[in-house]
Amino acid sequence: YAFLKPVDYKALGLTDYPIVIKKPMDLSTVRKRIKSGRYGDYSEVLADLKLIWDNCRTYNMSGSAIVDQANAMDEHQKMYCQKHKLS
């Protein structure tokens, strides 16, 4: 269930996470922001989704399972946006 909740870096012992990742983001936060009307338009949603995938790639090792998942999600997002002309 990667990306659904904020990274619990303390519980995971990732003490350097807040040093490396300056602006954490996750899907539950995106959902809350959508529901509360915090986004002005879809480009702001897309920027936060991109931030999730970029944060994952920044913190984790290339080729790891979690980075592969982020890459797959990013690719799916790009295809969806292209199909619906949302880029």
N, C-alpha and C positions, 0 to 999 in steps of 0.2 A: 504493500500500500504506500509505496514511495510517492512523495509529492502531495499527498492528501492533507497532511498536517505540518505545522512548523517543525523543523528539525529540533529535536530535544537533545541539543548538544551536550548538556550537563549529564543527562542520564547515559548518553552514549560515550562519555569521556572524551569528547571532541573539544578540548579546551581552546584550541586555536580557531575554531569555527567563527566566532564573532570577530576575530582579527582578520581572517581571510575574506569572509562574506560580510560586506558592509550593509547590504540591503536584503535581508532574507525575505523570501516570498514562498507561498505554498498555495495549493488549490483551494483550501478552505478559506483563506484570506481573500482570494479572488472572488469566491462565491459570496462572501459577506459583503464585499464592496459592490458587487453587482446588485445584490438584494437591497442594499441601503441607498443605491443611486449615486454612489461616490464617483463612478466613472462618467466622464463627459461624453465619450463615444467609444466605439469598439476598438479604436487604435490604442487607447489606454489599457484596455483589457489585454490586447495582444502584447503590449509592452511588458505587462506583469507576467504573462505566460512565458514570454521569452526570457525574462529574468529568472524564472524557476529553472529552466533548462540550462541557462548560462551559469547560474550559481552551482548547479550540480557538476557541470563540466569543469568549473574553476576549482572546486574543492576536491573532487574525486579523481582517481587515476584514469587516464584514457584507457579504454578497453575493458574497464570494470563493468559488471552487470548493471549497476545503477546508471552509469554514463550511457551504456547501450540503451537503457530504458528512456533516458532523457532524449537521446538522439531520435529514437523511434517516435516519441511524443512530439518532438519538434517537427519531424518530417510529416507526421499526420496533421499537425496544426497547419503547416504550410500548404499541404494538399487541400485541406478543407477551405482555407482562405482563398486559394487560387480558384477552386471550384465555385465558390460563392462570391468571388471578386471582392475580397476583403483585405487586400494588402495595402 
